[in-house]
Amino acid sequence: MEKVIIIGSGLSGLSCSYYLNNKDIKTKVFEKKSYLGGRANSEFDNHNIYDIGFQVLLDNYNEVRKILNYDCLNLNYFNSGASILHQNSIINIYNPLAHPLLAFKSNFNKIFTFSDYYQLLFSLFLNNNNQNIYTKTYLKDTFSTKSIDLFFKPFFSGVFLDDLLENDLKYFIKLLRKFAFGRAAIPKKGMAELPKSIFKKCNKTKLHLNSELYKINDNQAYFTNGHIEKFDKIILALPLNIINKIIDLNINISYNSNTTCYFSTKKIINSKNILLVADQSYQINSLQYLSNISKSYSKLPGTYFSISCNKANVAIENIIMECKKILNIKNDLILHKTYNIKNALHREKRQVENKGNVYFCGDWSEEPSIDGAIKSGRLIAKNILN
């Protein structure tokens, strides 16, 4: 039997291992960190859960469903819709498909015109053949300026981590439909439950942590801890910028950045909506009241929440000031943890040819999402099996 090893225990690597295991192919997965999961992960302390990288999970991802029953994740849901901060006031909207009664409390007319409603229905239910343009161009040509500034831009710039929305229109339409017909959630005990649940189904996989690959030569993988592993096939389930350090693919790739901060306040904020910040004067893109979604996220009194910015290395002092202003609090704010992620999501899709018995996978080959990462692993497993 061929010896197959996988470098990287993120969602793409675990997905690849799962599909190979299903065909009775044993795998070894090597991970440089002390835990599996890649960007779908969580850290813990005595009080709080801190999600790293991907911070919400849609409950209608097709690739996730092919591997897992969502019930095993104990999902806790945000409201489908949003609260929008504009000119120091809050506009609440609720998705009528998910919350038909709450939808009557929505201020849709403060955001959307009659033409916007028509175009939105068209985008949701009919195919759009003009796929070779940026999302920002499509929005500008299709929707009102008010709806773009108050909803589409703050909502989807937070999803894509791109204030300019210079991303593929096809991906935008897909996510628009996913959010309309599904709901955003977090596992009860953090995003780390997703890779853990997939790994539990990899029954022919041996995991090696604290094992960083630095060289491949003559069907042998060399690790910084001194270990050398022979292989017949090797899959590099890694970000492209990391792969380039191991094998020079001569590919340049650009990334969108992110800063996520976790705060607590004794103030009680009764909302399950994601708060979008539409005012351009703020660096904060959104606030998520995590303790309102899952009580497991914090043992502290009051409200535990995260904020997201579409850039790395922001001035934390400014973020704290913005939080106090948005929440109308003075000194009752505690910063617990900050993640500055320079290479958070890739900006463009890349296709990389396999090099003999060396294979490559990652969400960069599909789309920058949980579903994209899992799909890439499935397709490489299919390639190997064929």
QUIKA-V40121 format. One record per pair of residues at least 6 apart in sequence whose C-alpha atoms are under 7 Angstrom apart, sorted by sequence separation. I is the first residue (numbers start at 1). GAP is how many residues later the second one is. D is the distance in whole Angstrom. If there is no record, write none. Layout:
i->I gap->GAP d->D
i->I gap->GAP d->D
This chain:
i->43 gap->6 d->6
i->44 gap->6 d->6
i->84 gap->6 d->5
i->85 gap->6 d->7
i->157 gap->6 d->5
i->187 gap->6 d->7
i->215 gap->6 d->6
i->216 gap->6 d->6
i->222 gap->6 d->5
i->291 gap->6 d->6
i->298 gap->6 d->6
i->324 gap->6 d->6
i->354 gap->6 d->7
i->363 gap->6 d->7
i->366 gap->6 d->5
i->6 gap->7 d->6
i->42 gap->7 d->7
i->43 gap->7 d->5
i->83 gap->7 d->6
i->84 gap->7 d->5
i->96 gap->7 d->5
i->215 gap->7 d->5
i->221 gap->7 d->6
i->222 gap->7 d->7
i->277 gap->7 d->7
i->290 gap->7 d->7
i->291 gap->7 d->6
i->42 gap->8 d->5
i->43 gap->8 d->6
i->83 gap->8 d->6
i->84 gap->8 d->6
i->94 gap->8 d->6
i->95 gap->8 d->6
i->157 gap->8 d->6
i->213 gap->8 d->7
i->214 gap->8 d->6
i->220 gap->8 d->7
i->221 gap->8 d->5
i->277 gap->8 d->5
i->42 gap->9 d->4
i->83 gap->9 d->4
i->94 gap->9 d->5
i->139 gap->9 d->7
i->213 gap->9 d->6
i->214 gap->9 d->6
i->220 gap->9 d->6
i->221 gap->9 d->6
i->276 gap->9 d->6
i->277 gap->9 d->6
i->363 gap->9 d->5
i->17 gap->10 d->6
i->41 gap->10 d->6
i->42 gap->10 d->5
i->82 gap->10 d->6
i->83 gap->10 d->6
i->93 gap->10 d->7
i->213 gap->10 d->4
i->214 gap->10 d->6
i->220 gap->10 d->4
i->276 gap->10 d->5
i->363 gap->10 d->4
i->366 gap->10 d->6
i->41 gap->11 d->5
i->82 gap->11 d->6
i->212 gap->11 d->5
i->213 gap->11 d->6
i->219 gap->11 d->6
i->220 gap->11 d->6
i->275 gap->11 d->5
i->276 gap->11 d->7
i->362 gap->11 d->5
i->365 gap->11 d->7
i->40 gap->12 d->7
i->81 gap->12 d->5
i->82 gap->12 d->7
i->94 gap->12 d->6
i->211 gap->12 d->6
i->212 gap->12 d->6
i->219 gap->12 d->6
i->274 gap->12 d->7
i->275 gap->12 d->5
i->291 gap->12 d->6
i->39 gap->13 d->6
i->40 gap->13 d->6
i->81 gap->13 d->4
i->93 gap->13 d->4
i->211 gap->13 d->7
i->219 gap->13 d->7
i->274 gap->13 d->6
i->275 gap->13 d->7
i->291 gap->13 d->5
i->363 gap->13 d->6
i->39 gap->14 d->5
i->40 gap->14 d->5
i->80 gap->14 d->6
i->81 gap->14 d->5
i->92 gap->14 d->6
i->93 gap->14 d->6
i->211 gap->14 d->6
i->274 gap->14 d->5
i->289 gap->14 d->7
i->290 gap->14 d->6
i->291 gap->14 d->7
i->350 gap->14 d->6
i->351 gap->14 d->6
i->362 gap->14 d->6
i->39 gap->15 d->6
i->80 gap->15 d->5
i->92 gap->15 d->6
i->93 gap->15 d->6
i->289 gap->15 d->6
i->290 gap->15 d->5
i->349 gap->15 d->5
i->350 gap->15 d->5
i->361 gap->15 d->6
i->362 gap->15 d->7
i->91 gap->16 d->6
i->289 gap->16 d->4
i->349 gap->16 d->5
i->361 gap->16 d->6
i->272 gap->17 d->7
i->288 gap->17 d->5
i->289 gap->17 d->7
i->349 gap->17 d->6
i->80 gap->18 d->6
i->287 gap->18 d->7
i->288 gap->18 d->5
i->346 gap->18 d->6
i->349 gap->18 d->7
i->287 gap->19 d->6
i->288 gap->19 d->6
i->361 gap->19 d->7
i->9 gap->20 d->6
i->272 gap->20 d->6
i->287 gap->20 d->4
i->8 gap->21 d->7
i->9 gap->21 d->7
i->271 gap->21 d->7
i->272 gap->21 d->6
i->286 gap->21 d->6
i->287 gap->21 d->7
i->5 gap->22 d->5
i->6 gap->22 d->6
i->7 gap->22 d->6
i->8 gap->22 d->6
i->9 gap->22 d->6
i->286 gap->22 d->5
i->346 gap->22 d->6
i->4 gap->23 d->5
i->5 gap->23 d->5
i->6 gap->23 d->5
i->7 gap->23 d->5
i->8 gap->23 d->5
i->119 gap->23 d->7
i->284 gap->23 d->7
i->285 gap->23 d->6
i->345 gap->23 d->6
i->4 gap->24 d->7
i->5 gap->24 d->6
i->6 gap->24 d->6
i->7 gap->24 d->6
i->284 gap->24 d->6
i->285 gap->24 d->5
i->284 gap->25 d->5
i->285 gap->25 d->7
i->10 gap->26 d->7
i->11 gap->26 d->6
i->283 gap->26 d->6
i->9 gap->27 d->5
i->10 gap->27 d->4
i->116 gap->27 d->5
i->313 gap->27 d->6
i->9 gap->28 d->6
i->10 gap->28 d->4
i->116 gap->28 d->7
i->136 gap->28 d->7
i->312 gap->28 d->5
i->9 gap->29 d->6
i->10 gap->29 d->7
i->136 gap->29 d->5
i->312 gap->29 d->6
i->135 gap->30 d->6
i->136 gap->30 d->6
i->312 gap->30 d->5
i->135 gap->31 d->6
i->215 gap->31 d->6
i->134 gap->32 d->5
i->135 gap->32 d->6
i->214 gap->32 d->6
i->134 gap->33 d->5
i->135 gap->33 d->6
i->134 gap->34 d->6
i->135 gap->34 d->5
i->268 gap->34 d->5
i->269 gap->34 d->6
i->111 gap->35 d->6
i->112 gap->35 d->5
i->133 gap->35 d->7
i->134 gap->35 d->6
i->266 gap->35 d->6
i->267 gap->35 d->5
i->268 gap->35 d->6
i->284 gap->35 d->7
i->111 gap->36 d->5
i->133 gap->36 d->6
i->266 gap->36 d->4
i->267 gap->36 d->6
i->135 gap->37 d->7
i->265 gap->37 d->6
i->266 gap->37 d->6
i->131 gap->38 d->6
i->265 gap->38 d->5
i->111 gap->39 d->6
i->131 gap->39 d->6
i->264 gap->39 d->6
i->265 gap->39 d->7
i->264 gap->40 d->4
i->282 gap->40 d->7
i->263 gap->41 d->6
i->264 gap->41 d->6
i->263 gap->42 d->5
i->262 gap->43 d->6
i->263 gap->43 d->6
i->262 gap->44 d->4
i->261 gap->45 d->6
i->262 gap->45 d->7
i->260 gap->46 d->7
i->261 gap->46 d->5
i->260 gap->47 d->6
i->261 gap->47 d->7
i->260 gap->48 d->5
i->259 gap->49 d->6
i->260 gap->49 d->7
i->123 gap->50 d->7
i->258 gap->50 d->7
i->259 gap->50 d->5
i->258 gap->51 d->6
i->259 gap->51 d->7
i->258 gap->52 d->5
i->259 gap->52 d->6
i->124 gap->53 d->6
i->257 gap->53 d->6
i->258 gap->53 d->5
i->259 gap->53 d->5
i->257 gap->54 d->5
i->258 gap->54 d->5
i->259 gap->54 d->7
i->257 gap->55 d->5
i->266 gap->66 d->7
i->265 gap->67 d->6
i->265 gap->68 d->5
i->264 gap->69 d->6
i->265 gap->69 d->6
i->263 gap->70 d->7
i->264 gap->70 d->5
i->263 gap->71 d->5
i->264 gap->71 d->7
i->263 gap->72 d->5
i->262 gap->73 d->6
i->263 gap->73 d->6
i->262 gap->74 d->6
i->262 gap->75 d->5
i->261 gap->76 d->6
i->262 gap->76 d->7
i->261 gap->77 d->4
i->260 gap->78 d->6
i->261 gap->78 d->6
i->260 gap->79 d->5
i->259 gap->80 d->6
i->260 gap->80 d->7
i->259 gap->81 d->5
i->258 gap->82 d->6
i->259 gap->82 d->6
i->258 gap->83 d->5
i->257 gap->84 d->6
i->258 gap->84 d->6
i->257 gap->85 d->5
i->257 gap->86 d->6
i->258 gap->86 d->6
i->256 gap->87 d->6
i->257 gap->87 d->5
i->255 gap->88 d->5
i->256 gap->88 d->6
i->257 gap->88 d->7
i->255 gap->89 d->6
i->256 gap->89 d->5
i->255 gap->90 d->5
i->256 gap->90 d->6
i->255 gap->91 d->4
i->256 gap->91 d->6
i->254 gap->92 d->6
i->255 gap->92 d->5
i->254 gap->93 d->6
i->162 gap->94 d->6
i->161 gap->95 d->6
i->161 gap->96 d->7
i->161 gap->97 d->7
i->80 gap->103 d->6
i->77 gap->106 d->7
i->78 gap->106 d->6
i->188 gap->106 d->6
i->77 gap->107 d->6
i->78 gap->107 d->6
i->189 gap->107 d->6
i->77 gap->108 d->4
i->188 gap->108 d->6
i->189 gap->108 d->7
i->76 gap->109 d->5
i->77 gap->109 d->7
i->75 gap->110 d->6
i->76 gap->110 d->5
i->75 gap->111 d->6
i->76 gap->111 d->6
i->75 gap->112 d->4
i->76 gap->112 d->6
i->74 gap->113 d->5
i->75 gap->113 d->6
i->73 gap->114 d->5
i->74 gap->114 d->5
i->60 gap->118 d->7
i->73 gap->120 d->6
i->73 gap->121 d->7
i->155 gap->121 d->7
i->60 gap->122 d->6
i->154 gap->122 d->6
i->59 gap->123 d->6
i->154 gap->123 d->6
i->234 gap->123 d->6
i->235 gap->123 d->6
i->236 gap->123 d->6
i->237 gap->123 d->6
i->238 gap->123 d->7
i->239 gap->123 d->6
i->58 gap->124 d->7
i->59 gap->124 d->6
i->154 gap->124 d->6
i->233 gap->124 d->5
i->234 gap->124 d->5
i->235 gap->124 d->5
i->236 gap->124 d->5
i->237 gap->124 d->5
i->238 gap->124 d->6
i->58 gap->125 d->6
i->59 gap->125 d->6
i->232 gap->125 d->7
i->233 gap->125 d->6
i->234 gap->125 d->6
i->235 gap->125 d->6
i->236 gap->125 d->6
i->237 gap->125 d->6
i->58 gap->126 d->5
i->59 gap->126 d->7
i->57 gap->127 d->6
i->58 gap->127 d->6
i->158 gap->127 d->6
i->56 gap->128 d->6
i->57 gap->128 d->5
i->150 gap->128 d->5
i->56 gap->129 d->6
i->57 gap->129 d->6
i->149 gap->129 d->7
i->56 gap->130 d->5
i->68 gap->130 d->7
i->154 gap->131 d->7
i->55 gap->136 d->7
i->51 gap->139 d->6
i->51 gap->140 d->6
i->49 gap->141 d->7
i->42 gap->148 d->6
i->162 gap->148 d->6
i->42 gap->149 d->6
i->161 gap->149 d->5
i->41 gap->150 d->5
i->42 gap->150 d->5
i->40 gap->151 d->6
i->41 gap->151 d->4
i->40 gap->152 d->6
i->158 gap->152 d->7
i->37 gap->155 d->7
i->40 gap->155 d->7
i->37 gap->158 d->5
i->35 gap->174 d->7
i->34 gap->175 d->5
i->29 gap->176 d->7
i->33 gap->176 d->6
i->34 gap->176 d->5
i->27 gap->177 d->6
i->28 gap->177 d->6
i->29 gap->177 d->6
i->30 gap->177 d->6
i->31 gap->177 d->6
i->32 gap->177 d->6
i->33 gap->177 d->5
i->26 gap->178 d->5
i->27 gap->178 d->5
i->28 gap->178 d->5
i->29 gap->178 d->5
i->30 gap->178 d->5
i->31 gap->178 d->5
i->32 gap->178 d->4
i->26 gap->179 d->6
i->27 gap->179 d->7
i->28 gap->179 d->6
i->29 gap->179 d->6
i->30 gap->179 d->6
i->31 gap->179 d->6
i->32 gap->179 d->4
i->31 gap->180 d->5
i->32 gap->180 d->4
i->167 gap->180 d->7
i->21 gap->181 d->6
i->30 gap->181 d->6
i->31 gap->181 d->6
i->21 gap->182 d->7
i->18 gap->183 d->7
i->21 gap->183 d->6
i->11 gap->184 d->6
i->14 gap->184 d->7
i->18 gap->184 d->5
i->14 gap->185 d->6
i->17 gap->185 d->7
i->17 gap->188 d->7
i->83 gap->190 d->6
i->82 gap->191 d->5
i->83 gap->191 d->6
i->84 gap->191 d->6
i->85 gap->191 d->6
i->86 gap->191 d->7
i->81 gap->192 d->7
i->82 gap->192 d->5
i->83 gap->192 d->5
i->84 gap->192 d->5
i->85 gap->192 d->5
i->86 gap->192 d->6
i->87 gap->192 d->7
i->79 gap->193 d->5
i->82 gap->193 d->6
i->83 gap->193 d->6
i->84 gap->193 d->6
i->85 gap->193 d->6
i->86 gap->193 d->6
i->78 gap->194 d->5
i->79 gap->194 d->5
i->82 gap->194 d->7
i->84 gap->194 d->6
i->78 gap->195 d->6
i->78 gap->215 d->6
i->77 gap->216 d->6
i->76 gap->217 d->6
i->76 gap->218 d->6
i->13 gap->224 d->5
i->12 gap->225 d->6
i->5 gap->226 d->7
i->4 gap->227 d->6
i->3 gap->228 d->5
i->4 gap->228 d->6
i->5 gap->228 d->7
i->6 gap->228 d->6
i->7 gap->228 d->6
i->8 gap->228 d->7
i->3 gap->229 d->5
i->4 gap->229 d->5
i->5 gap->229 d->5
i->6 gap->229 d->5
i->7 gap->229 d->5
i->8 gap->229 d->5
i->2 gap->230 d->6
i->3 gap->230 d->6
i->4 gap->230 d->6
i->5 gap->230 d->6
i->6 gap->230 d->6
i->7 gap->230 d->6
i->8 gap->230 d->6
i->6 gap->231 d->7
i->49 gap->248 d->5
i->48 gap->249 d->5
i->49 gap->249 d->7
i->48 gap->250 d->4
i->47 gap->251 d->5
i->48 gap->251 d->7
i->47 gap->252 d->5
i->47 gap->253 d->7
i->53 gap->291 d->7
i->64 gap->307 d->6
i->63 gap->308 d->5
i->61 gap->310 d->6
i->63 gap->311 d->6
i->63 gap->312 d->6
i->12 gap->349 d->7
i->12 gap->350 d->5
i->15 gap->359 d->5
i->19 gap->359 d->6
i->12 gap->361 d->5
i->16 gap->361 d->4
i->20 gap->361 d->6
i->11 gap->362 d->6
i->12 gap->362 d->5
i->15 gap->362 d->5
i->16 gap->362 d->5
i->19 gap->362 d->6
i->11 gap->363 d->6
i->15 gap->363 d->6
i->12 gap->364 d->6
i->13 gap->364 d->6
i->16 gap->364 d->7
i->12 gap->365 d->4
i->16 gap->365 d->5
